[in-house]
Amino acid sequence: MFSGLVREIATVRDLQNNILTLQAQYQPKIGDSIAVNGVCLTVISTSNNYFSLELSQETQKNIAIENYKKYVHIEPALTLQDRLDGHIVQGHIDGIGEIASIKNNANQIEFIIQAPQNILLLCVPKGSISIDGISLTLTAIYKDSFKLVIIPHTYKNTLFHTYKIRQRVNIETDMFVRSIYHLLTRQQKSMSWLDFDSQALGF
C-alpha cells in the first residue's frame, strides 16, 4: 500500500527488457515494494545510488511506458508507523488518461484529463484519484474527462510541471469506490426490490 505522496523524483538510468534501473537518494532493500509513477514494482537488485526493479511485459502494455525514460515519481510502501496524508493507493493501474488541457488560473493550475468510461464510472466529485502515483482530488467529472486543480507546491515538486497536452498518464481510481462499485454491480443481478428498499432505508 502507498499514500500517493511522492518521496522523490528518480532518474531513469536504463530500461531494457523487463529491468528498470533508477538512480535516487532513497536506497531500498532487495524485495522492497516501490511505486514508480504509481505502479507497484519489486526491487530485485541494488548498487550504490542505483537500484533495479522488474517491470513485466504485461505491465508495460498497460501503463504509459513512454514516461519511463528520464524521470519518474517514486514512493516506498507504507509501514504501520507512517502517516496517511494522501489516500490509500494500491499501485495497480486501472487505465491510461490523456492530458487534454492545462490552464493557469490565479494561484493554481487546472488539468483536464480525458479517460475511458470504465475509469470515469469510478470517479466521484471531491473524491480521490492517483495520477502517476500522486494522490489528488477530483474537482469535476465530465462526459469523457475529469478536472484536477493542482496547487503550486504540488506542481513544482512533482513532474506535473513538465507535463504537456496529449501526454498520457497512469490512473488508479480510489480502491474503496472501486470495491463498492464491484460489490453493488454483482449484487444488483440477484437483488429483489425488498433488498433495494432495505439498503436505501439502512436496514
Backbone torsions as a table, in degrees:
resi	resn	phi	psi	omega
1	MET	NA	150.1	179.8
2	PHE	-134.2	171.9	-178.7
3	SER	-109.4	-11.6	-176.9
4	GLY	82.4	14.2	174.6
5	LEU	-106.7	113.5	-173.5
6	VAL	-67.2	130.4	177.7
7	ARG	-74.1	-46.5	177.4
8	GLU	-165.5	171.5	174.3
9	ILE	-99.3	117.7	-178.0
10	ALA	-95.5	156.3	177.6
11	THR	-97.0	131.0	177.0
12	VAL	-80.3	118.8	178.4
13	ARG	-92.4	-31.4	-176.8
14	ASP	-166.5	148.1	170.9
15	LEU	-142.8	100.2	-179.4
16	GLN	-126.7	127.4	-177.7
17	ASN	54.8	-114.2	-177.5
18	ASN	-106.1	9.2	-174.0
19	ILE	-110.2	120.6	177.7
20	LEU	-107.7	122.5	-179.6
21	THR	-111.9	128.1	-176.8
22	LEU	-121.3	151.5	172.4
23	GLN	-113.9	127.9	-177.7
24	ALA	-157.3	159.7	173.9
25	GLN	-67.9	-38.1	178.2
26	TYR	-67.7	130.3	-179.1
27	GLN	-118.8	106.3	-178.8
28	PRO	-84.2	176.4	173.7
29	LYS	-106.0	156.9	176.6
30	ILE	-59.5	132.6	-178.6
31	GLY	97.2	-13.0	178.8
32	ASP	-67.0	149.7	173.9
33	SER	-97.0	133.0	179.2
34	ILE	-135.5	134.6	174.2
35	ALA	-85.5	123.0	179.5
36	VAL	-116.2	109.9	-171.0
37	ASN	51.3	37.0	175.9
38	GLY	89.2	-4.0	-178.5
39	VAL	-99.2	124.1	179.7
40	CYS	-74.0	117.6	-179.5
41	LEU	-127.2	159.9	-178.9
42	THR	-108.2	132.9	177.7
43	VAL	-73.0	127.0	-178.4
44	ILE	-112.1	-14.7	176.4
45	SER	-161.3	154.8	178.3
46	THR	-137.2	152.6	178.3
47	SER	-164.7	113.4	-179.3
48	ASN	51.5	-118.8	-179.4
49	ASN	-93.4	14.2	-177.5
50	TYR	-115.7	153.5	168.1
51	PHE	-151.6	153.7	-176.6
52	SER	-119.2	146.5	179.8
53	LEU	-131.1	154.3	179.1
54	GLU	-92.8	127.9	-178.9
55	LEU	-124.8	96.6	-172.4
56	SER	-63.5	159.0	178.2
57	GLN	-61.8	-37.2	179.3
58	GLU	-63.4	-43.0	177.9
59	THR	-64.3	-42.4	-178.9
60	GLN	-59.7	-31.9	-180.0
61	LYS	-70.1	-23.7	-171.1
62	ASN	-110.4	13.3	178.2
63	ILE	-130.8	170.6	176.3
64	ALA	-80.8	75.9	-171.7
65	ILE	-64.5	-23.6	-179.7
66	GLU	-65.0	-16.2	179.3
67	ASN	-87.6	6.0	-179.4
68	TYR	-105.8	42.4	-177.6
69	LYS	-110.3	-36.3	-175.7
70	LYS	-119.1	-62.8	-176.5
71	TYR	-133.8	148.3	179.8
72	VAL	-142.6	153.3	172.2
73	HIS	-78.1	137.8	172.9
74	ILE	-128.3	146.0	175.3
75	GLU	-146.1	123.3	175.1
76	PRO	-70.4	156.8	179.4
77	ALA	-62.6	149.8	179.0
78	LEU	-68.2	150.1	169.1
79	THR	-111.5	169.6	-178.7
80	LEU	-64.8	-19.7	-178.6
81	GLN	-89.2	-9.7	-175.0
82	ASP	-77.5	149.8	171.8
83	ARG	-76.4	147.3	175.7
84	LEU	-107.1	84.6	-176.1
85	ASP	-88.9	-17.1	178.0
86	GLY	-101.4	-114.6	170.5
87	HIS	-147.0	166.9	-176.0
88	ILE	-70.6	121.6	-179.7
89	VAL	-120.2	131.9	-177.5
90	GLN	-88.9	-25.7	-174.9
91	GLY	87.4	19.1	177.9
92	HIS	-111.6	108.9	-175.0
93	ILE	-72.8	129.6	179.9
94	ASP	-88.5	-24.3	-178.5
95	GLY	175.8	-177.3	-177.4
96	ILE	-118.2	134.1	175.4
97	GLY	-109.9	168.8	178.7
98	GLU	-131.4	130.5	-178.8
99	ILE	-69.5	119.4	-177.7
100	ALA	-95.3	-32.1	178.8
101	SER	-157.4	152.9	176.4
102	ILE	-133.3	124.4	-175.3
103	LYS	-136.4	125.5	173.5
104	ASN	-79.6	125.8	-177.5
105	ASN	-135.6	101.3	-177.4
106	ALA	58.1	-119.9	-175.7
107	ASN	-103.2	35.2	-179.7
108	GLN	-154.1	164.5	-179.4
109	ILE	-121.9	126.7	-178.7
110	GLU	-99.6	129.7	176.3
111	PHE	-116.0	130.6	170.0
112	ILE	-105.2	124.8	-177.8
113	ILE	-119.9	120.5	175.4
114	GLN	-76.1	141.2	-176.8
115	ALA	-147.1	154.6	177.3
116	PRO	-67.6	160.9	-175.6
117	GLN	-62.5	-33.4	179.9
118	ASN	-65.0	-25.0	175.0
119	ILE	-79.7	-46.3	-176.5
120	LEU	-63.1	-30.8	177.2
121	LEU	-61.0	-25.4	-176.4
122	LEU	-102.8	10.3	179.4
123	CYS	-97.4	128.6	-178.5
124	VAL	-118.8	128.3	177.6
125	PRO	-53.8	132.2	-176.5
126	LYS	71.3	6.2	177.0
127	GLY	-86.6	-179.3	-176.6
128	SER	-99.3	152.0	174.9
129	ILE	-152.5	151.7	177.9
130	SER	-111.3	124.6	177.5
131	ILE	-116.7	115.3	-176.4
132	ASP	50.2	37.5	176.1
133	GLY	87.3	1.7	-178.2
134	ILE	-101.3	126.9	177.1
135	SER	-74.1	121.3	-177.6
136	LEU	-136.0	164.6	179.4
137	THR	-106.2	132.4	177.6
138	LEU	-74.9	120.5	-178.6
139	THR	-85.3	-39.8	-179.7
140	ALA	-156.0	151.1	178.5
141	ILE	-117.9	130.9	179.3
142	TYR	-115.9	-176.1	-176.3
143	LYS	-60.6	-42.1	-177.3
144	ASP	-131.0	17.1	-176.2
145	SER	-160.5	176.7	173.6
146	PHE	-142.2	160.0	-178.1
147	LYS	-111.1	140.2	174.2
148	LEU	-122.4	140.6	174.0
149	VAL	-113.0	115.5	-175.1
150	ILE	-101.1	125.9	177.4
151	ILE	-76.1	156.3	-177.0
152	PRO	-54.3	-39.1	-178.9
153	HIS	-61.0	-47.6	178.9
154	THR	-65.1	-41.6	-178.9
155	TYR	-60.2	-44.2	-176.2
156	LYS	-76.5	-31.3	-172.1
157	ASN	-101.4	10.3	173.4
158	THR	-130.8	180.0	179.3
159	LEU	-77.2	-0.1	178.1
160	PHE	-57.8	-29.7	-179.0
161	HIS	-71.8	-9.4	177.9
162	THR	-103.0	-8.1	-172.5
163	TYR	-71.5	145.3	-178.4
164	LYS	-122.2	160.7	174.3
165	ILE	-62.0	138.5	-177.7
166	ARG	78.8	1.3	174.7
167	GLN	-72.7	140.1	178.8
168	ARG	-89.0	152.2	-179.5
169	VAL	-140.5	152.2	175.6
170	ASN	-78.7	137.8	179.5
171	ILE	-124.1	131.6	168.2
172	GLU	-126.0	123.4	178.8
173	THR	-78.2	168.6	179.6
174	ASP	-64.5	126.0	-175.8
175	MET	-63.2	-30.3	-179.7
176	PHE	-71.9	-43.1	176.2
177	VAL	-62.7	-43.2	-179.7
178	ARG	-61.3	-43.6	-178.6
179	SER	-67.7	-44.2	179.7
180	ILE	-63.7	-43.2	178.9
181	TYR	-60.2	-43.6	-179.6
182	HIS	-62.8	-45.8	-178.8
183	LEU	-65.1	-44.6	-179.5
184	LEU	-66.2	-38.2	179.0
185	THR	-62.5	-41.1	179.1
186	ARG	-70.7	-40.2	-177.4
187	GLN	-68.1	-37.0	-175.3
188	GLN	-61.1	-24.3	-179.2
189	LYS	-69.2	-24.5	-176.8
190	SER	-123.9	2.6	-177.6
191	MET	-80.2	142.5	174.7
192	SER	-90.6	171.4	177.2
193	TRP	-63.0	-32.1	177.7
194	LEU	-63.9	-38.0	177.7
195	ASP	-63.4	-44.1	179.2
196	PHE	-61.8	-43.7	179.6
197	ASP	-62.4	-39.9	-179.4
198	SER	-63.8	-42.3	179.0
199	GLN	-66.8	-40.3	-178.2
200	ALA	-66.0	-34.8	-178.7
201	LEU	-88.3	-7.1	175.0
202	GLY	85.8	22.2	176.4
203	PHE	-143.7	NA	NA
